[in-house]
Amino acid sequence: MHIAQELVLVGTSVEGRNLLGTSRNLVLAGAFLTELAVLERLAVDGKKLRVHDPGPTGDYLLDDALVRFAKLEGKKPKDVLDKVGKHLLEPVLESLATQELIRPEPVSVIGLTLWTRWPVVVDGPRQAVLIDLAQVLTGARDADSRTGALISLLHAVGALHTVVPEDLRPGMTNRDVKRRGKEVLKGRWAPEAVAKAVEEAAAAAMVAVTAAAGAGSS
């Protein structure tokens, strides 16, 4: 399963509620950016996107993301992530539904479909990812490119303590989780190119979350 798929899976409650807030598209694109950096297909060079290899990866989700990023080469991640992510969310949700991990559930009022929930059908894979994240948070294992990216992106949108339930991190308060998330974001758990991609995506997400909070309070 891709980092992006895992992000959406753990970022969705069992009932199908989005736990990532209004910046879900942005961090989703950040997850794809990270995975493509792991594959050495693109990188963030001088805060700008650079494509190293635009060829097919053999995976339709990654190929779609790579094509979209390639069209925006030379731009700053913070200026393109939300734009790219809004085109990637539906395919990721559908890919998880194809694996029968979630299912679409239209929410209708007076016969009109207002939106679609994606409740979890099989919770085992989702729980497995959450356990991995909890082990890093509690210090039971070190972060790697996958868990480090997930924790950093979840921390960036303020969802880490919501996504990882208390029973998987005994003794850790929400404040502890936020502090640990910040440590992981600043840590050295991946090659420089991968860490740079995560750093830029997380920074863009934090700016978006702060702006949304400011708009909501005004």
Rosetta constraint file for C-alpha pairs under 8 A:
AtomPair CA 1 CA 5 HARMONIC 6.26 0.50
AtomPair CA 1 CA 6 HARMONIC 6.70 0.50
AtomPair CA 2 CA 6 HARMONIC 6.27 0.50
AtomPair CA 2 CA 35 HARMONIC 7.59 0.50
AtomPair CA 3 CA 7 HARMONIC 6.07 0.50
AtomPair CA 3 CA 31 HARMONIC 5.88 0.50
AtomPair CA 3 CA 32 HARMONIC 7.15 0.50
AtomPair CA 3 CA 35 HARMONIC 6.70 0.50
AtomPair CA 3 CA 146 HARMONIC 6.32 0.50
AtomPair CA 3 CA 149 HARMONIC 7.91 0.50
AtomPair CA 3 CA 150 HARMONIC 7.12 0.50
AtomPair CA 4 CA 8 HARMONIC 6.36 0.50
AtomPair CA 4 CA 28 HARMONIC 5.74 0.50
AtomPair CA 4 CA 29 HARMONIC 7.71 0.50
AtomPair CA 4 CA 31 HARMONIC 4.91 0.50
AtomPair CA 4 CA 32 HARMONIC 5.79 0.50
AtomPair CA 4 CA 92 HARMONIC 7.63 0.50
AtomPair CA 5 CA 9 HARMONIC 6.04 0.50
AtomPair CA 5 CA 92 HARMONIC 6.10 0.50
AtomPair CA 5 CA 93 HARMONIC 7.85 0.50
AtomPair CA 5 CA 96 HARMONIC 7.19 0.50
AtomPair CA 6 CA 10 HARMONIC 6.10 0.50
AtomPair CA 6 CA 126 HARMONIC 7.46 0.50
AtomPair CA 6 CA 129 HARMONIC 7.10 0.50
AtomPair CA 7 CA 11 HARMONIC 5.77 0.50
AtomPair CA 7 CA 28 HARMONIC 7.05 0.50
AtomPair CA 7 CA 31 HARMONIC 7.47 0.50
AtomPair CA 7 CA 150 HARMONIC 6.37 0.50
AtomPair CA 8 CA 12 HARMONIC 6.16 0.50
AtomPair CA 8 CA 28 HARMONIC 7.33 0.50
AtomPair CA 8 CA 92 HARMONIC 7.73 0.50
AtomPair CA 8 CA 93 HARMONIC 7.57 0.50
AtomPair CA 9 CA 96 HARMONIC 7.83 0.50
AtomPair CA 9 CA 126 HARMONIC 6.15 0.50
AtomPair CA 10 CA 126 HARMONIC 5.85 0.50
AtomPair CA 10 CA 129 HARMONIC 7.35 0.50
AtomPair CA 10 CA 130 HARMONIC 6.92 0.50
AtomPair CA 10 CA 163 HARMONIC 6.45 0.50
AtomPair CA 11 CA 18 HARMONIC 6.21 0.50
AtomPair CA 11 CA 19 HARMONIC 5.00 0.50
AtomPair CA 11 CA 20 HARMONIC 5.67 0.50
AtomPair CA 11 CA 163 HARMONIC 6.32 0.50
AtomPair CA 12 CA 16 HARMONIC 5.60 0.50
AtomPair CA 12 CA 17 HARMONIC 5.45 0.50
AtomPair CA 12 CA 18 HARMONIC 4.87 0.50
AtomPair CA 12 CA 19 HARMONIC 5.55 0.50
AtomPair CA 12 CA 20 HARMONIC 7.75 0.50
AtomPair CA 12 CA 118 HARMONIC 7.63 0.50
AtomPair CA 12 CA 119 HARMONIC 7.64 0.50
AtomPair CA 12 CA 120 HARMONIC 7.89 0.50
AtomPair CA 13 CA 17 HARMONIC 5.01 0.50
AtomPair CA 13 CA 18 HARMONIC 6.58 0.50
AtomPair CA 13 CA 19 HARMONIC 6.62 0.50
AtomPair CA 13 CA 119 HARMONIC 7.07 0.50
AtomPair CA 13 CA 120 HARMONIC 7.36 0.50
AtomPair CA 14 CA 119 HARMONIC 5.47 0.50
AtomPair CA 14 CA 120 HARMONIC 4.89 0.50
AtomPair CA 14 CA 123 HARMONIC 7.64 0.50
AtomPair CA 15 CA 117 HARMONIC 7.92 0.50
AtomPair CA 15 CA 118 HARMONIC 7.43 0.50
AtomPair CA 15 CA 119 HARMONIC 4.60 0.50
AtomPair CA 15 CA 120 HARMONIC 6.53 0.50
AtomPair CA 16 CA 117 HARMONIC 5.09 0.50
AtomPair CA 16 CA 118 HARMONIC 4.34 0.50
AtomPair CA 16 CA 119 HARMONIC 3.57 0.50
AtomPair CA 16 CA 120 HARMONIC 6.36 0.50
AtomPair CA 17 CA 117 HARMONIC 6.63 0.50
AtomPair CA 17 CA 118 HARMONIC 7.28 0.50
AtomPair CA 17 CA 119 HARMONIC 7.36 0.50
AtomPair CA 19 CA 159 HARMONIC 6.67 0.50
AtomPair CA 19 CA 162 HARMONIC 7.39 0.50
AtomPair CA 19 CA 163 HARMONIC 6.99 0.50
AtomPair CA 20 CA 24 HARMONIC 5.17 0.50
AtomPair CA 20 CA 154 HARMONIC 7.50 0.50
AtomPair CA 20 CA 157 HARMONIC 6.60 0.50
AtomPair CA 20 CA 158 HARMONIC 8.00 0.50
AtomPair CA 20 CA 159 HARMONIC 5.99 0.50
AtomPair CA 21 CA 157 HARMONIC 7.49 0.50
AtomPair CA 22 CA 209 HARMONIC 7.79 0.50
AtomPair CA 23 CA 27 HARMONIC 6.39 0.50
AtomPair CA 23 CA 82 HARMONIC 7.65 0.50
AtomPair CA 23 CA 157 HARMONIC 6.88 0.50
AtomPair CA 23 CA 205 HARMONIC 6.49 0.50
AtomPair CA 23 CA 208 HARMONIC 6.81 0.50
AtomPair CA 23 CA 209 HARMONIC 6.77 0.50
AtomPair CA 24 CA 28 HARMONIC 5.98 0.50
AtomPair CA 25 CA 29 HARMONIC 6.26 0.50
AtomPair CA 25 CA 81 HARMONIC 7.60 0.50
AtomPair CA 25 CA 82 HARMONIC 5.50 0.50
AtomPair CA 25 CA 83 HARMONIC 7.97 0.50
AtomPair CA 25 CA 84 HARMONIC 7.79 0.50
AtomPair CA 25 CA 85 HARMONIC 4.34 0.50
AtomPair CA 25 CA 86 HARMONIC 5.23 0.50
AtomPair CA 25 CA 88 HARMONIC 7.70 0.50
AtomPair CA 25 CA 89 HARMONIC 6.53 0.50
AtomPair CA 26 CA 30 HARMONIC 6.30 0.50
AtomPair CA 26 CA 81 HARMONIC 5.08 0.50
AtomPair CA 26 CA 82 HARMONIC 4.18 0.50
AtomPair CA 26 CA 83 HARMONIC 7.71 0.50
AtomPair CA 26 CA 84 HARMONIC 7.78 0.50
AtomPair CA 26 CA 85 HARMONIC 5.51 0.50
AtomPair CA 26 CA 86 HARMONIC 7.75 0.50
AtomPair CA 26 CA 201 HARMONIC 7.70 0.50
AtomPair CA 26 CA 204 HARMONIC 7.92 0.50
AtomPair CA 26 CA 205 HARMONIC 6.47 0.50
AtomPair CA 27 CA 31 HARMONIC 6.15 0.50
AtomPair CA 27 CA 81 HARMONIC 7.60 0.50
AtomPair CA 27 CA 82 HARMONIC 7.88 0.50
AtomPair CA 27 CA 85 HARMONIC 7.63 0.50
AtomPair CA 27 CA 153 HARMONIC 6.10 0.50
AtomPair CA 27 CA 157 HARMONIC 7.99 0.50
AtomPair CA 27 CA 201 HARMONIC 6.67 0.50
AtomPair CA 27 CA 202 HARMONIC 7.35 0.50
AtomPair CA 27 CA 205 HARMONIC 6.46 0.50
AtomPair CA 28 CA 32 HARMONIC 6.53 0.50
AtomPair CA 28 CA 85 HARMONIC 5.80 0.50
AtomPair CA 28 CA 88 HARMONIC 7.70 0.50
AtomPair CA 28 CA 89 HARMONIC 7.25 0.50
AtomPair CA 29 CA 33 HARMONIC 6.07 0.50
AtomPair CA 29 CA 65 HARMONIC 7.82 0.50
AtomPair CA 29 CA 81 HARMONIC 5.40 0.50
AtomPair CA 29 CA 82 HARMONIC 6.94 0.50
AtomPair CA 29 CA 84 HARMONIC 6.17 0.50
AtomPair CA 29 CA 85 HARMONIC 4.51 0.50
AtomPair CA 29 CA 88 HARMONIC 7.41 0.50
AtomPair CA 30 CA 34 HARMONIC 6.11 0.50
AtomPair CA 30 CA 81 HARMONIC 6.60 0.50
AtomPair CA 30 CA 153 HARMONIC 7.63 0.50
AtomPair CA 30 CA 197 HARMONIC 7.45 0.50
AtomPair CA 30 CA 198 HARMONIC 6.69 0.50
AtomPair CA 30 CA 201 HARMONIC 4.95 0.50
AtomPair CA 30 CA 202 HARMONIC 7.54 0.50
AtomPair CA 31 CA 35 HARMONIC 6.30 0.50
AtomPair CA 31 CA 149 HARMONIC 7.18 0.50
AtomPair CA 31 CA 150 HARMONIC 7.58 0.50
AtomPair CA 31 CA 153 HARMONIC 7.72 0.50
AtomPair CA 31 CA 198 HARMONIC 7.68 0.50
AtomPair CA 32 CA 36 HARMONIC 6.10 0.50
AtomPair CA 32 CA 62 HARMONIC 7.04 0.50
AtomPair CA 32 CA 65 HARMONIC 6.66 0.50
AtomPair CA 33 CA 37 HARMONIC 6.13 0.50
AtomPair CA 33 CA 42 HARMONIC 7.71 0.50
AtomPair CA 33 CA 43 HARMONIC 8.00 0.50
AtomPair CA 33 CA 197 HARMONIC 6.44 0.50
AtomPair CA 33 CA 198 HARMONIC 7.79 0.50
AtomPair CA 34 CA 38 HARMONIC 6.23 0.50
AtomPair CA 34 CA 149 HARMONIC 7.27 0.50
AtomPair CA 34 CA 194 HARMONIC 5.84 0.50
AtomPair CA 34 CA 197 HARMONIC 5.58 0.50
AtomPair CA 34 CA 198 HARMONIC 5.97 0.50
AtomPair CA 35 CA 39 HARMONIC 6.36 0.50
AtomPair CA 35 CA 194 HARMONIC 7.97 0.50
AtomPair CA 36 CA 40 HARMONIC 6.17 0.50
AtomPair CA 36 CA 41 HARMONIC 5.29 0.50
AtomPair CA 36 CA 42 HARMONIC 5.99 0.50
AtomPair CA 36 CA 43 HARMONIC 7.96 0.50
AtomPair CA 36 CA 62 HARMONIC 7.36 0.50
AtomPair CA 36 CA 66 HARMONIC 7.37 0.50
AtomPair CA 37 CA 41 HARMONIC 5.81 0.50
AtomPair CA 37 CA 42 HARMONIC 5.24 0.50
AtomPair CA 37 CA 43 HARMONIC 5.50 0.50
AtomPair CA 37 CA 193 HARMONIC 6.42 0.50
AtomPair CA 37 CA 194 HARMONIC 5.34 0.50
AtomPair CA 37 CA 197 HARMONIC 6.96 0.50
AtomPair CA 38 CA 145 HARMONIC 7.80 0.50
AtomPair CA 38 CA 193 HARMONIC 7.79 0.50
AtomPair CA 38 CA 194 HARMONIC 5.84 0.50
AtomPair CA 40 CA 52 HARMONIC 6.86 0.50
AtomPair CA 40 CA 53 HARMONIC 7.56 0.50
AtomPair CA 41 CA 51 HARMONIC 6.13 0.50
AtomPair CA 41 CA 52 HARMONIC 5.07 0.50
AtomPair CA 41 CA 53 HARMONIC 4.78 0.50
AtomPair CA 41 CA 54 HARMONIC 6.69 0.50
AtomPair CA 41 CA 66 HARMONIC 7.94 0.50
AtomPair CA 42 CA 49 HARMONIC 7.16 0.50
AtomPair CA 42 CA 50 HARMONIC 5.54 0.50
AtomPair CA 42 CA 51 HARMONIC 4.19 0.50
AtomPair CA 42 CA 52 HARMONIC 5.01 0.50
AtomPair CA 42 CA 53 HARMONIC 6.79 0.50
AtomPair CA 43 CA 49 HARMONIC 5.98 0.50
AtomPair CA 43 CA 50 HARMONIC 5.30 0.50
AtomPair CA 43 CA 51 HARMONIC 6.48 0.50
AtomPair CA 43 CA 52 HARMONIC 7.38 0.50
AtomPair CA 43 CA 193 HARMONIC 6.03 0.50
AtomPair CA 43 CA 194 HARMONIC 7.59 0.50
AtomPair CA 43 CA 196 HARMONIC 7.95 0.50
AtomPair CA 43 CA 197 HARMONIC 6.67 0.50
AtomPair CA 44 CA 48 HARMONIC 5.25 0.50
AtomPair CA 44 CA 49 HARMONIC 4.76 0.50
AtomPair CA 44 CA 50 HARMONIC 5.98 0.50
AtomPair CA 44 CA 77 HARMONIC 7.84 0.50
AtomPair CA 44 CA 193 HARMONIC 7.01 0.50
AtomPair CA 44 CA 196 HARMONIC 6.51 0.50
AtomPair CA 44 CA 197 HARMONIC 5.89 0.50
AtomPair CA 45 CA 49 HARMONIC 6.29 0.50
AtomPair CA 45 CA 50 HARMONIC 6.34 0.50
AtomPair CA 47 CA 76 HARMONIC 5.69 0.50
AtomPair CA 47 CA 77 HARMONIC 7.23 0.50
AtomPair CA 47 CA 200 HARMONIC 7.51 0.50
AtomPair CA 48 CA 73 HARMONIC 7.43 0.50
AtomPair CA 48 CA 74 HARMONIC 5.21 0.50
AtomPair CA 48 CA 75 HARMONIC 5.19 0.50
AtomPair CA 48 CA 76 HARMONIC 4.47 0.50
AtomPair CA 48 CA 77 HARMONIC 6.58 0.50
AtomPair CA 49 CA 69 HARMONIC 7.75 0.50
AtomPair CA 49 CA 72 HARMONIC 7.53 0.50
AtomPair CA 49 CA 73 HARMONIC 5.05 0.50
AtomPair CA 49 CA 74 HARMONIC 5.06 0.50
AtomPair CA 49 CA 75 HARMONIC 5.77 0.50
AtomPair CA 49 CA 76 HARMONIC 6.16 0.50
AtomPair CA 49 CA 77 HARMONIC 6.56 0.50
AtomPair CA 50 CA 70 HARMONIC 7.91 0.50
AtomPair CA 50 CA 73 HARMONIC 5.66 0.50
AtomPair CA 50 CA 74 HARMONIC 6.25 0.50
AtomPair CA 51 CA 70 HARMONIC 6.23 0.50
AtomPair CA 51 CA 73 HARMONIC 6.70 0.50
AtomPair CA 54 CA 66 HARMONIC 6.82 0.50
AtomPair CA 54 CA 67 HARMONIC 7.20 0.50
AtomPair CA 54 CA 70 HARMONIC 7.01 0.50
AtomPair CA 56 CA 63 HARMONIC 5.79 0.50
AtomPair CA 57 CA 62 HARMONIC 6.73 0.50
AtomPair CA 57 CA 63 HARMONIC 5.94 0.50
AtomPair CA 58 CA 63 HARMONIC 7.22 0.50
AtomPair CA 59 CA 63 HARMONIC 5.93 0.50
AtomPair CA 60 CA 64 HARMONIC 6.01 0.50
AtomPair CA 61 CA 65 HARMONIC 6.34 0.50
AtomPair CA 61 CA 88 HARMONIC 7.87 0.50
AtomPair CA 61 CA 91 HARMONIC 7.31 0.50
AtomPair CA 61 CA 92 HARMONIC 7.38 0.50
AtomPair CA 62 CA 66 HARMONIC 6.00 0.50
AtomPair CA 63 CA 67 HARMONIC 6.16 0.50
AtomPair CA 64 CA 68 HARMONIC 6.37 0.50
AtomPair CA 64 CA 88 HARMONIC 7.89 0.50
AtomPair CA 65 CA 69 HARMONIC 6.18 0.50
AtomPair CA 65 CA 84 HARMONIC 7.46 0.50
AtomPair CA 65 CA 88 HARMONIC 7.12 0.50
AtomPair CA 66 CA 70 HARMONIC 5.94 0.50
AtomPair CA 67 CA 71 HARMONIC 6.39 0.50
AtomPair CA 68 CA 72 HARMONIC 6.85 0.50
AtomPair CA 68 CA 84 HARMONIC 6.41 0.50
AtomPair CA 69 CA 73 HARMONIC 6.29 0.50
AtomPair CA 69 CA 84 HARMONIC 7.18 0.50
AtomPair CA 72 CA 80 HARMONIC 7.30 0.50
AtomPair CA 75 CA 79 HARMONIC 6.93 0.50
AtomPair CA 75 CA 80 HARMONIC 7.25 0.50
AtomPair CA 76 CA 80 HARMONIC 6.82 0.50
AtomPair CA 77 CA 81 HARMONIC 5.67 0.50
AtomPair CA 77 CA 200 HARMONIC 6.60 0.50
AtomPair CA 77 CA 201 HARMONIC 6.73 0.50
AtomPair CA 77 CA 204 HARMONIC 7.51 0.50
AtomPair CA 78 CA 82 HARMONIC 7.93 0.50
AtomPair CA 78 CA 200 HARMONIC 7.10 0.50
AtomPair CA 78 CA 201 HARMONIC 6.85 0.50
AtomPair CA 78 CA 203 HARMONIC 7.78 0.50
AtomPair CA 78 CA 204 HARMONIC 4.83 0.50
AtomPair CA 79 CA 83 HARMONIC 7.95 0.50
AtomPair CA 80 CA 84 HARMONIC 6.11 0.50
AtomPair CA 81 CA 85 HARMONIC 5.89 0.50
AtomPair CA 81 CA 201 HARMONIC 7.53 0.50
AtomPair CA 82 CA 86 HARMONIC 6.24 0.50
AtomPair CA 83 CA 87 HARMONIC 7.41 0.50
AtomPair CA 84 CA 88 HARMONIC 6.82 0.50
AtomPair CA 85 CA 89 HARMONIC 6.27 0.50
AtomPair CA 86 CA 90 HARMONIC 7.99 0.50
AtomPair CA 87 CA 91 HARMONIC 7.85 0.50
AtomPair CA 88 CA 92 HARMONIC 6.31 0.50
AtomPair CA 89 CA 93 HARMONIC 6.18 0.50
AtomPair CA 90 CA 94 HARMONIC 6.08 0.50
AtomPair CA 91 CA 95 HARMONIC 6.02 0.50
AtomPair CA 92 CA 96 HARMONIC 6.32 0.50
AtomPair CA 93 CA 97 HARMONIC 6.24 0.50
AtomPair CA 93 CA 102 HARMONIC 7.86 0.50
AtomPair CA 93 CA 118 HARMONIC 7.81 0.50
AtomPair CA 94 CA 98 HARMONIC 6.07 0.50
AtomPair CA 95 CA 99 HARMONIC 6.45 0.50
AtomPair CA 96 CA 100 HARMONIC 6.38 0.50
AtomPair CA 96 CA 101 HARMONIC 5.55 0.50
AtomPair CA 96 CA 102 HARMONIC 5.99 0.50
AtomPair CA 97 CA 101 HARMONIC 5.66 0.50
AtomPair CA 97 CA 102 HARMONIC 4.84 0.50
AtomPair CA 97 CA 103 HARMONIC 5.20 0.50
AtomPair CA 97 CA 104 HARMONIC 7.41 0.50
AtomPair CA 100 CA 121 HARMONIC 6.55 0.50
AtomPair CA 100 CA 122 HARMONIC 7.03 0.50
AtomPair CA 101 CA 120 HARMONIC 5.89 0.50
AtomPair CA 101 CA 121 HARMONIC 5.12 0.50
AtomPair CA 101 CA 122 HARMONIC 4.94 0.50
AtomPair CA 101 CA 123 HARMONIC 7.05 0.50
AtomPair CA 101 CA 125 HARMONIC 7.87 0.50
AtomPair CA 102 CA 118 HARMONIC 5.78 0.50
AtomPair CA 102 CA 119 HARMONIC 5.50 0.50
AtomPair CA 102 CA 120 HARMONIC 4.26 0.50
AtomPair CA 102 CA 121 HARMONIC 4.88 0.50
AtomPair CA 102 CA 122 HARMONIC 7.01 0.50
AtomPair CA 103 CA 118 HARMONIC 5.23 0.50
AtomPair CA 103 CA 119 HARMONIC 5.88 0.50
AtomPair CA 103 CA 120 HARMONIC 6.68 0.50
AtomPair CA 103 CA 121 HARMONIC 6.58 0.50
AtomPair CA 104 CA 116 HARMONIC 6.22 0.50
AtomPair CA 104 CA 117 HARMONIC 5.90 0.50
AtomPair CA 104 CA 118 HARMONIC 4.77 0.50
AtomPair CA 104 CA 119 HARMONIC 7.10 0.50
AtomPair CA 105 CA 116 HARMONIC 5.43 0.50
AtomPair CA 105 CA 117 HARMONIC 4.98 0.50
AtomPair CA 105 CA 118 HARMONIC 5.94 0.50
AtomPair CA 105 CA 119 HARMONIC 7.26 0.50
AtomPair CA 106 CA 113 HARMONIC 6.14 0.50
AtomPair CA 106 CA 114 HARMONIC 7.52 0.50
AtomPair CA 106 CA 115 HARMONIC 6.00 0.50
AtomPair CA 106 CA 116 HARMONIC 4.20 0.50
AtomPair CA 106 CA 117 HARMONIC 6.11 0.50
AtomPair CA 107 CA 113 HARMONIC 5.60 0.50
AtomPair CA 107 CA 114 HARMONIC 5.81 0.50
AtomPair CA 107 CA 115 HARMONIC 5.44 0.50
AtomPair CA 107 CA 116 HARMONIC 5.59 0.50
AtomPair CA 107 CA 117 HARMONIC 6.87 0.50
AtomPair CA 108 CA 112 HARMONIC 5.08 0.50
AtomPair CA 108 CA 113 HARMONIC 4.12 0.50
AtomPair CA 108 CA 114 HARMONIC 5.60 0.50
AtomPair CA 108 CA 115 HARMONIC 7.40 0.50
AtomPair CA 109 CA 113 HARMONIC 6.52 0.50
AtomPair CA 109 CA 114 HARMONIC 7.06 0.50
AtomPair CA 123 CA 127 HARMONIC 6.03 0.50
AtomPair CA 124 CA 128 HARMONIC 6.17 0.50
AtomPair CA 125 CA 129 HARMONIC 6.48 0.50
AtomPair CA 126 CA 130 HARMONIC 6.35 0.50
AtomPair CA 127 CA 131 HARMONIC 6.08 0.50
AtomPair CA 128 CA 132 HARMONIC 6.39 0.50
AtomPair CA 129 CA 133 HARMONIC 6.33 0.50
AtomPair CA 130 CA 134 HARMONIC 6.06 0.50
AtomPair CA 130 CA 163 HARMONIC 7.88 0.50
AtomPair CA 130 CA 164 HARMONIC 6.07 0.50
AtomPair CA 130 CA 168 HARMONIC 7.94 0.50
AtomPair CA 131 CA 135 HARMONIC 6.11 0.50
AtomPair CA 131 CA 168 HARMONIC 6.69 0.50
AtomPair CA 132 CA 136 HARMONIC 6.57 0.50
AtomPair CA 132 CA 147 HARMONIC 7.13 0.50
AtomPair CA 133 CA 137 HARMONIC 6.25 0.50
AtomPair CA 133 CA 147 HARMONIC 6.08 0.50
AtomPair CA 133 CA 150 HARMONIC 7.89 0.50
AtomPair CA 133 CA 151 HARMONIC 6.87 0.50
AtomPair CA 133 CA 164 HARMONIC 7.45 0.50
AtomPair CA 134 CA 138 HARMONIC 6.05 0.50
AtomPair CA 134 CA 164 HARMONIC 6.66 0.50
AtomPair CA 134 CA 168 HARMONIC 5.96 0.50
AtomPair CA 134 CA 169 HARMONIC 5.84 0.50
AtomPair CA 135 CA 139 HARMONIC 6.01 0.50
AtomPair CA 135 CA 140 HARMONIC 4.83 0.50
AtomPair CA 135 CA 141 HARMONIC 5.64 0.50
AtomPair CA 135 CA 169 HARMONIC 7.88 0.50
AtomPair CA 136 CA 140 HARMONIC 5.92 0.50
AtomPair CA 136 CA 141 HARMONIC 5.10 0.50
AtomPair CA 136 CA 142 HARMONIC 5.67 0.50
AtomPair CA 136 CA 143 HARMONIC 5.76 0.50
AtomPair CA 136 CA 147 HARMONIC 7.57 0.50
AtomPair CA 137 CA 169 HARMONIC 7.50 0.50
AtomPair CA 137 CA 177 HARMONIC 6.86 0.50
AtomPair CA 137 CA 180 HARMONIC 6.20 0.50
AtomPair CA 137 CA 181 HARMONIC 7.36 0.50
AtomPair CA 138 CA 169 HARMONIC 6.42 0.50
AtomPair CA 138 CA 172 HARMONIC 7.80 0.50
AtomPair CA 142 CA 189 HARMONIC 7.84 0.50
AtomPair CA 143 CA 147 HARMONIC 5.53 0.50
AtomPair CA 143 CA 148 HARMONIC 5.00 0.50
AtomPair CA 143 CA 184 HARMONIC 7.42 0.50
AtomPair CA 143 CA 189 HARMONIC 5.81 0.50
AtomPair CA 144 CA 148 HARMONIC 5.35 0.50
AtomPair CA 144 CA 149 HARMONIC 7.94 0.50
AtomPair CA 144 CA 189 HARMONIC 5.23 0.50
AtomPair CA 144 CA 190 HARMONIC 6.22 0.50
AtomPair CA 145 CA 149 HARMONIC 5.89 0.50
AtomPair CA 145 CA 189 HARMONIC 6.30 0.50
AtomPair CA 145 CA 190 HARMONIC 5.13 0.50
AtomPair CA 145 CA 194 HARMONIC 7.36 0.50
AtomPair CA 146 CA 150 HARMONIC 6.31 0.50
AtomPair CA 147 CA 151 HARMONIC 6.04 0.50
AtomPair CA 148 CA 152 HARMONIC 6.01 0.50
AtomPair CA 148 CA 184 HARMONIC 6.31 0.50
AtomPair CA 148 CA 185 HARMONIC 7.11 0.50
AtomPair CA 148 CA 189 HARMONIC 6.68 0.50
AtomPair CA 148 CA 190 HARMONIC 7.90 0.50
AtomPair CA 149 CA 153 HARMONIC 6.09 0.50
AtomPair CA 149 CA 185 HARMONIC 7.84 0.50
AtomPair CA 149 CA 198 HARMONIC 6.11 0.50
AtomPair CA 150 CA 154 HARMONIC 6.04 0.50
AtomPair CA 151 CA 155 HARMONIC 5.92 0.50
AtomPair CA 151 CA 160 HARMONIC 6.80 0.50
AtomPair CA 151 CA 181 HARMONIC 6.13 0.50
AtomPair CA 151 CA 184 HARMONIC 7.12 0.50
AtomPair CA 151 CA 185 HARMONIC 7.45 0.50
AtomPair CA 152 CA 156 HARMONIC 6.11 0.50
AtomPair CA 152 CA 181 HARMONIC 6.19 0.50
AtomPair CA 152 CA 182 HARMONIC 7.26 0.50
AtomPair CA 152 CA 184 HARMONIC 6.46 0.50
AtomPair CA 152 CA 185 HARMONIC 4.80 0.50
AtomPair CA 152 CA 198 HARMONIC 7.23 0.50
AtomPair CA 152 CA 202 HARMONIC 6.60 0.50
AtomPair CA 153 CA 157 HARMONIC 6.69 0.50
AtomPair CA 153 CA 198 HARMONIC 7.39 0.50
AtomPair CA 153 CA 201 HARMONIC 7.42 0.50
AtomPair CA 153 CA 202 HARMONIC 5.49 0.50
AtomPair CA 153 CA 205 HARMONIC 7.77 0.50
AtomPair CA 154 CA 158 HARMONIC 6.31 0.50
AtomPair CA 154 CA 159 HARMONIC 5.20 0.50
AtomPair CA 154 CA 160 HARMONIC 4.87 0.50
AtomPair CA 155 CA 159 HARMONIC 5.94 0.50
AtomPair CA 155 CA 160 HARMONIC 5.07 0.50
AtomPair CA 155 CA 178 HARMONIC 6.73 0.50
AtomPair CA 155 CA 181 HARMONIC 5.50 0.50
AtomPair CA 155 CA 182 HARMONIC 6.96 0.50
AtomPair CA 156 CA 202 HARMONIC 5.17 0.50
AtomPair CA 156 CA 203 HARMONIC 7.13 0.50
AtomPair CA 156 CA 205 HARMONIC 5.78 0.50
AtomPair CA 156 CA 206 HARMONIC 5.19 0.50
AtomPair CA 157 CA 202 HARMONIC 7.98 0.50
AtomPair CA 157 CA 205 HARMONIC 6.08 0.50
AtomPair CA 157 CA 206 HARMONIC 6.10 0.50
AtomPair CA 157 CA 209 HARMONIC 6.23 0.50
AtomPair CA 158 CA 178 HARMONIC 7.86 0.50
AtomPair CA 159 CA 163 HARMONIC 5.94 0.50
AtomPair CA 160 CA 164 HARMONIC 6.10 0.50
AtomPair CA 160 CA 177 HARMONIC 7.11 0.50
AtomPair CA 160 CA 178 HARMONIC 7.09 0.50
AtomPair CA 160 CA 181 HARMONIC 7.38 0.50
AtomPair CA 161 CA 165 HARMONIC 7.00 0.50
AtomPair CA 161 CA 174 HARMONIC 5.48 0.50
AtomPair CA 161 CA 177 HARMONIC 5.90 0.50
AtomPair CA 161 CA 178 HARMONIC 6.86 0.50
AtomPair CA 164 CA 168 HARMONIC 6.93 0.50
AtomPair CA 164 CA 169 HARMONIC 7.63 0.50
AtomPair CA 165 CA 169 HARMONIC 7.00 0.50
AtomPair CA 166 CA 170 HARMONIC 6.07 0.50
AtomPair CA 166 CA 172 HARMONIC 7.42 0.50
AtomPair CA 166 CA 173 HARMONIC 7.95 0.50
AtomPair CA 172 CA 176 HARMONIC 5.54 0.50
AtomPair CA 172 CA 177 HARMONIC 6.52 0.50
AtomPair CA 173 CA 177 HARMONIC 6.38 0.50
AtomPair CA 174 CA 178 HARMONIC 6.28 0.50
AtomPair CA 175 CA 179 HARMONIC 6.18 0.50
AtomPair CA 176 CA 180 HARMONIC 6.10 0.50
AtomPair CA 177 CA 181 HARMONIC 5.99 0.50
AtomPair CA 178 CA 182 HARMONIC 6.29 0.50
AtomPair CA 179 CA 183 HARMONIC 6.40 0.50
AtomPair CA 180 CA 184 HARMONIC 6.24 0.50
AtomPair CA 181 CA 185 HARMONIC 6.20 0.50
AtomPair CA 182 CA 186 HARMONIC 6.30 0.50
AtomPair CA 183 CA 187 HARMONIC 5.92 0.50
AtomPair CA 184 CA 188 HARMONIC 7.90 0.50
AtomPair CA 185 CA 199 HARMONIC 7.12 0.50
AtomPair CA 188 CA 195 HARMONIC 7.37 0.50
AtomPair CA 189 CA 195 HARMONIC 7.62 0.50
AtomPair CA 190 CA 194 HARMONIC 6.00 0.50
AtomPair CA 190 CA 195 HARMONIC 5.66 0.50
AtomPair CA 191 CA 195 HARMONIC 6.18 0.50
AtomPair CA 192 CA 196 HARMONIC 5.97 0.50
AtomPair CA 193 CA 197 HARMONIC 6.36 0.50
AtomPair CA 194 CA 198 HARMONIC 6.37 0.50
AtomPair CA 195 CA 199 HARMONIC 6.00 0.50
AtomPair CA 196 CA 200 HARMONIC 6.16 0.50
AtomPair CA 197 CA 201 HARMONIC 6.23 0.50
AtomPair CA 198 CA 202 HARMONIC 5.94 0.50
AtomPair CA 199 CA 203 HARMONIC 6.05 0.50
AtomPair CA 200 CA 204 HARMONIC 6.20 0.50
AtomPair CA 201 CA 205 HARMONIC 6.21 0.50
AtomPair CA 202 CA 206 HARMONIC 6.17 0.50
AtomPair CA 203 CA 207 HARMONIC 6.34 0.50
AtomPair CA 204 CA 208 HARMONIC 6.27 0.50
AtomPair CA 205 CA 209 HARMONIC 6.11 0.50
AtomPair CA 206 CA 210 HARMONIC 6.09 0.50
AtomPair CA 207 CA 211 HARMONIC 6.10 0.50
AtomPair CA 208 CA 212 HARMONIC 6.10 0.50
AtomPair CA 209 CA 213 HARMONIC 6.14 0.50
AtomPair CA 210 CA 214 HARMONIC 6.16 0.50
AtomPair CA 211 CA 215 HARMONIC 6.16 0.50
AtomPair CA 212 CA 216 HARMONIC 6.10 0.50
AtomPair CA 213 CA 217 HARMONIC 6.31 0.50
AtomPair CA 214 CA 218 HARMONIC 6.27 0.50
